[in-house]
Amino acid sequence: MIEIIEKTTDKDTGNVSVSFRVDRNQKNIFKWTRTKTANQIRAMGVDVGEMLSGEDVCNKPNFPSQYIFVFKSNKLDPKQEKDIDKPEETVILKKTRSRKPKKTTGG
């Protein structure tokens, strides 16, 4: 039904672009939604994450023959910072005086 032409990864954002071609020589006419097409791409063995952009795919003559879908990468971002346990800091509490001083009259 579809044939994957190219898979590229953007180095800046880490997004994966998958371009594919629709087989127009099929006797049966099909129209897939974006999510069904993304599931079909994943079933073909392409390792991608969440879909960012795409459109409905059909093999009718008035639809385009090539499509490009953009996905997030499944790999973790190497620039992502990890949470590291920091050593506990000691806190010193100072006692405050809660009574007011008495006024004394000199004498």
Stockholm file with secondary structure:
# STOCKHOLM 1.0

chainA/1-107         MIEIIEKTTDKDTGNVSVSFRVDRNQKNIFKWTRTKTANQIRAMGVDVGEMLSGEDVCNKPNFPSQYIFVFKSNKLDPKQEKDIDKPEETVILKKTRSRKPKKTTGG
#=GR chainA/1-107 SS CEEEEEEEECTTTCCEEEEEEECTTCSSCCEECHHHHHHHHHHTTCCCCSEEECCCEECSTTSCSEEEEEECCSSCCTTCCCCCCCCCCCCCCCCCCCSCCCCCCCC
#=GC SS_cons         CEEEEEEEECTTTCCEEEEEEECTTCSSCCEECHHHHHHHHHHTTCCCCSEEECCCEECSTTSCSEEEEEECCSSCCTTCCCCCCCCCCCCCCCCCCCSCCCCCCCC
//
